[in-house]
């Protein structure tokens, strides 16, 4: 295949995939090419999509996502009540909940899990997902030391009461997100930072962790004690870490894998041909690619510099020449199609204005502008875009950018520690609401990763999210987004994602192209070979 990976590398990867056979391991029902090696499997710590897919298998929250619509449905909680003012949620847990190791899951476990997320010692980037709960933001910021002041209480062993700071229409969606999943207190207190790797790991989700072999695969196995184990459609699933597109396509086409999830694992130079195949599934969803500035470093602490660079990004050129799957250039952060919202317009493409802004900032024609670095993770697509940006800024502004490519864990760590100048970034909506994109740039949000803080932005976000009237809420959030994408510009929106995944619809079922690009593994099944779990159920 044109553009394929050199044979020695492909051979080594195939050898790794066959290692299980040499260990006399049973074959997996599903083999998924999952992207980069996960940073962690701790629900409170993970931030990446490859990590999250595995975490969703192991740990579950009060709700879970419907496979087809990606809307919240009952999970550990079988039902709930909501107060007339929308601020109090009372959740009623199922009576048959148990950890995979046999101990009962109770309301106290849920309370502990949420307190752990907001505890500053956990350093959870996604703690902001709980900021809608009373006192969560103050606890994370260290203003309140007493974790019991978090607005979540165990009424009894099977009842949880949650108090919010205001009506939050997407709160049930948040309850399905991995950060709010229930984790085993007894196991964490016993094993500390190594609790994920200690065996047997107690899980609350549809699967248990069989093993995690770095560089080879993560294997999960159906959790027989899961409350809905009878409807888990497969027994064993392998997640294979891989970030080379050509190699991924080779492994898939030779039958060594059943599913490719990510666009980054598809050779972009072959996209025009590949997207005509029946096993190529292309769909729109709430995701985007953007560039982060480290606003704590000179000269990117100057908004004129940030705006100048933004004005020179020819986004249409990027989607037409590089991504090539029907992506739309992004003039805003929030994608089109987000519920009850229309995003404001950004700065657009205007190199002449950019050169004037750069001159006003003290760098006429790029003179004396320091050489800077662009951080991105290992991916051929990301590298191609990096080279294109490098060329645009050199040509239009006369400035020099060097590329800094790192593997996934180093990339995430560098962003979190603000150890970069400019960084490739992306975001996939956690729920269908503009807040999932906008709240991460609030001052105390762990996913901000730009060093940028703006009191007016924070004020507008809080005001908008406390507004009951949908029209007024959208107007307020749009005012906040204008600060983000035009007035202050700590980021440059580049393009909106198109989902691209590969699986043979004659062999694989239970995968639905939804607006969040979330595909619960428990719902996926083989059509060509009856899953062992299903066969057992039918034979009982």
Secondary structure as GFF3:
##gff-version 3
##sequence-region A 1 540
A	DSSP	alpha_helix	7	17	.	.	.	ID=ss1
A	DSSP	alpha_helix	19	22	.	.	.	ID=ss2
A	DSSP	beta_strand	30	35	.	.	.	ID=ss3
A	DSSP	alpha_helix	49	58	.	.	.	ID=ss4
A	DSSP	beta_strand	63	65	.	.	.	ID=ss5
A	DSSP	beta_strand	72	74	.	.	.	ID=ss6
A	DSSP	beta_strand	77	82	.	.	.	ID=ss7
A	DSSP	beta_strand	88	93	.	.	.	ID=ss8
A	DSSP	alpha_helix	107	118	.	.	.	ID=ss9
A	DSSP	three_ten_helix	125	130	.	.	.	ID=ss10
A	DSSP	alpha_helix	136	140	.	.	.	ID=ss11
A	DSSP	three_ten_helix	147	149	.	.	.	ID=ss12
A	DSSP	beta_strand	152	156	.	.	.	ID=ss13
A	DSSP	beta_strand	159	163	.	.	.	ID=ss14
A	DSSP	alpha_helix	171	175	.	.	.	ID=ss15
A	DSSP	three_ten_helix	178	180	.	.	.	ID=ss16
A	DSSP	alpha_helix	185	191	.	.	.	ID=ss17
A	DSSP	three_ten_helix	192	194	.	.	.	ID=ss18
A	DSSP	beta_strand	207	213	.	.	.	ID=ss19
A	DSSP	beta_strand	217	222	.	.	.	ID=ss20
A	DSSP	three_ten_helix	229	231	.	.	.	ID=ss21
A	DSSP	beta_strand	236	241	.	.	.	ID=ss22
A	DSSP	alpha_helix	245	253	.	.	.	ID=ss23
A	DSSP	beta_strand	259	260	.	.	.	ID=ss24
A	DSSP	three_ten_helix	263	265	.	.	.	ID=ss25
A	DSSP	three_ten_helix	268	270	.	.	.	ID=ss26
A	DSSP	alpha_helix	271	274	.	.	.	ID=ss27
A	DSSP	beta_strand	280	293	.	.	.	ID=ss28
A	DSSP	alpha_helix	303	311	.	.	.	ID=ss29
A	DSSP	alpha_helix	315	318	.	.	.	ID=ss30
A	DSSP	pi_helix	319	323	.	.	.	ID=ss31
A	DSSP	beta_strand	328	329	.	.	.	ID=ss32
A	DSSP	alpha_helix	351	360	.	.	.	ID=ss33
A	DSSP	three_ten_helix	364	366	.	.	.	ID=ss34
A	DSSP	beta_strand	372	377	.	.	.	ID=ss35
A	DSSP	alpha_helix	380	397	.	.	.	ID=ss36
A	DSSP	beta_strand	401	406	.	.	.	ID=ss37
A	DSSP	alpha_helix	408	416	.	.	.	ID=ss38
A	DSSP	beta_strand	422	428	.	.	.	ID=ss39
A	DSSP	alpha_helix	435	438	.	.	.	ID=ss40
A	DSSP	three_ten_helix	439	441	.	.	.	ID=ss41
A	DSSP	alpha_helix	455	465	.	.	.	ID=ss42
A	DSSP	alpha_helix	470	482	.	.	.	ID=ss43
A	DSSP	pi_helix	483	487	.	.	.	ID=ss44
A	DSSP	beta_strand	491	502	.	.	.	ID=ss45
A	DSSP	beta_strand	508	509	.	.	.	ID=ss46
A	DSSP	three_ten_helix	521	523	.	.	.	ID=ss47
A	DSSP	beta_strand	525	526	.	.	.	ID=ss48
A	DSSP	alpha_helix	532	539	.	.	.	ID=ss49
###
